[in-house]
């Protein structure tokens, strides 16, 4: 069976920065059918839920109050890649615009809701390691 990894928030797990989720019925079905493994890179990196919102600026990840959380985000990305390899995943369905999971378009680091081209930390690492990354809006 082909297994994907998916952003845990898309599977209905309350792990977003605000303690809520972004449930996507297609992703939830994949998890229920055993075809997808939910992961939260932020939690895997040691960050709490809830937590401050974060955005990427100049290649680093900062909270809205200015705390550098780059190392935690890198750790979470590495752990996500490790899980993907353990389960043999070749594809990831990730939450768009996230500083961790976003692919193609992410927030610009100004906390003004402005989008720029780019990838989140986890999405970038997975792409560099040969996984297909699909934003939830494209499934």
CORWOMO-V677735 format. One record per run of one state. SS is the DSSP state (H for helix, E for strand, - for the rest). FROM is the first residue (numbers start at 1). LEN is the number of residues. If there is no record, write none. Layout:
ss: (SS,SS)
from: (FROM,FROM)
len: (LEN,LEN)
//
This chain:
ss: (-,E,H,-,H,-,E,-,H,-,E,-,E,-,E,-,H,-,E,-,E,-,E,-,E,-,H,-,E,H,-)
from: (1,4,8,12,25,33,36,40,41,45,54,58,60,64,68,69,70,88,91,95,97,98,105,108,115,118,121,129,132,136,139)
len: (3,4,4,13,8,3,4,1,4,9,4,2,4,4,1,1,18,3,4,2,1,7,3,7,3,3,8,3,4,3,1)
//
